[in-house]
Amino acid sequence: MAVLVRPAAHHDAARIAELLDQLGHPATAGEVRARLTYWLGDPHSALLVAEVDGGVAGFAALHASPLIERTARRGHLVAIAVDAAARGRGVGRALVEAVETAARRLDCHDLEAAGARTRAEARRFYAGLGFEEQCDRASHLLKPL
């Protein structure tokens, strides 16, 4: 099975909305289309889709943030989703490899992925790609604004 990873486009909005819904983040195609406006125009971000047999089977979003403690950026794998029917077929791996390439182009020193601790399958996926748990060295804190 061939996986083609390419930059996302506005015409992918409906499919990305469906994939977000599978992740538990419901959104309409119109909402995603509006979000694509700022994602696709950001020079420090990449939004990629993976096609299988001509249809979008997954997407990944990357943002590169500057670091103050070193001359580099940190890549943040903001979101990744693979259609339930396409999981286990290399789509997620292809997306992460493309994200890593994009992160290197953006001068990223490393790549961070965050996910719910309850998603054991996702944690195994990340570990299989070389991501290491950092909970003993860092915490992920969030404050609503």
Secondary structure as the mmCIF struct_conf table of DSSP 4:
data_model
#
loop_
_struct_conf.conf_type_id
_struct_conf.id
_struct_conf.beg_label_comp_id
_struct_conf.beg_label_asym_id
_struct_conf.beg_label_seq_id
_struct_conf.end_label_comp_id
_struct_conf.end_label_asym_id
_struct_conf.end_label_seq_id
STRN STRN1 VAL A 3 PRO A 7
HELX_RH_3T_P HELX_RH_3T_P1 HIS A 10 ASP A 12
HELX_RH_AL_P HELX_RH_AL_P1 ALA A 13 GLN A 22
TURN_TY1_P TURN_TY1_P1 LEU A 23 GLY A 24
HELX_RH_AL_P HELX_RH_AL_P2 ALA A 29 LEU A 40
TURN_TY1_P TURN_TY1_P2 GLY A 41 GLY A 41
TURN_TY1_P TURN_TY1_P3 PRO A 43 HIS A 44
STRN STRN2 SER A 45 VAL A 52
TURN_TY1_P TURN_TY1_P4 ASP A 53 GLY A 54
STRN STRN3 GLY A 55 PRO A 66
BEND BEND1 ILE A 68 ALA A 72
STRN STRN4 ARG A 73 VAL A 82
HELX_RH_3T_P HELX_RH_3T_P2 ALA A 84 ALA A 86
TURN_TY1_P TURN_TY1_P5 ARG A 87 GLY A 90
HELX_RH_AL_P HELX_RH_AL_P3 VAL A 91 ARG A 105
TURN_TY1_P TURN_TY1_P6 LEU A 106 ASP A 107
STRN STRN5 CYS A 108 ALA A 113
TURN_TY1_P TURN_TY1_P7 ARG A 117 THR A 118
HELX_RH_AL_P HELX_RH_AL_P4 ALA A 120 GLY A 128
TURN_TY1_P TURN_TY1_P8 LEU A 129 GLY A 130
TURN_TY1_P TURN_TY1_P9 CYS A 135 ARG A 137
#
